[in-house]
Amino acid sequence: MASLTPLLSTKNVKRHFGGLKAVDGIDFTLYEGEIRAIIGPNGAGKTTFVSLLSGRTEVSDGTITFAGEDVTRLPAYKRVQRGIAYTFQITNIYPTKTAAENVRIAVESRAARLRDATFDRDEATRAALEAVGLADREETLAGELAYGHQRLLEVAMGLALQPKLLILDEPTQGLSDPEIENFLALVRQIAKSATVLLIEHNMHVVMSLADRISVLTRGTLLAEGTPEEIRDNPDVQAAYLGA
């Protein structure tokens, strides 16, 4: 259940690539414990926006605050240390390493942050794989996994960091219908201990999961609201849902 405590916020955030205004002055607030979905047509600036939040793309203007700290100029790895994990729209795995070895890389990053001699790396690796249903594939090379399973492996790597905020970019792309239903249950479980922000085109997933939805178009924030409010919003229908 979302609280009223802001976890992440942006003020007038912009990212311009020459004359292209990919993100053009977005004010945004995400609350602790929330599942927030970002939707919008192709080219709306969704992936650029979350890349700004994670530090993988530098802002042209504006500020980003996370857990009360100005992180606008922090590089991505320092934001990971602060508790932001971001899974990519395109799988970002090590194809020649096993599934367990991929997750172990994230576990080691978490261990370095914890500096706790009692931290069980093997158990943390198993737990992350079990959470996404890949425990039986731990010795499979990541590059040999089906595409949908590669996406789930990437989620496991994000979970292994035990983040405060997990950002998922098109997480159900390539998943079968049964896998999508399992994914919905997984995200609800994750949300018990972390805030979730996801970009998603599958409206069944969005409407089933999200506490609130933010709609982007042409690099700006068009609307925000509950799934019901967004479904009934005529501007959203014209720009996206009715397309």
Secondary structure as GFF3:
##gff-version 3
##sequence-region A 1 243
A	DSSP	beta_strand	6	17	.	.	.	ID=ss1
A	DSSP	beta_strand	20	31	.	.	.	ID=ss2
A	DSSP	beta_strand	35	39	.	.	.	ID=ss3
A	DSSP	alpha_helix	46	54	.	.	.	ID=ss4
A	DSSP	beta_strand	61	66	.	.	.	ID=ss5
A	DSSP	beta_strand	69	70	.	.	.	ID=ss6
A	DSSP	alpha_helix	76	82	.	.	.	ID=ss7
A	DSSP	beta_strand	84	87	.	.	.	ID=ss8
A	DSSP	alpha_helix	99	114	.	.	.	ID=ss9
A	DSSP	alpha_helix	121	131	.	.	.	ID=ss10
A	DSSP	three_ten_helix	135	137	.	.	.	ID=ss11
A	DSSP	three_ten_helix	142	144	.	.	.	ID=ss12
A	DSSP	alpha_helix	147	160	.	.	.	ID=ss13
A	DSSP	beta_strand	165	169	.	.	.	ID=ss14
A	DSSP	alpha_helix	177	190	.	.	.	ID=ss15
A	DSSP	beta_strand	195	199	.	.	.	ID=ss16
A	DSSP	alpha_helix	203	209	.	.	.	ID=ss17
A	DSSP	beta_strand	212	217	.	.	.	ID=ss18
A	DSSP	beta_strand	220	225	.	.	.	ID=ss19
A	DSSP	alpha_helix	227	231	.	.	.	ID=ss20
A	DSSP	alpha_helix	234	236	.	.	.	ID=ss21
A	DSSP	pi_helix	237	241	.	.	.	ID=ss22
###
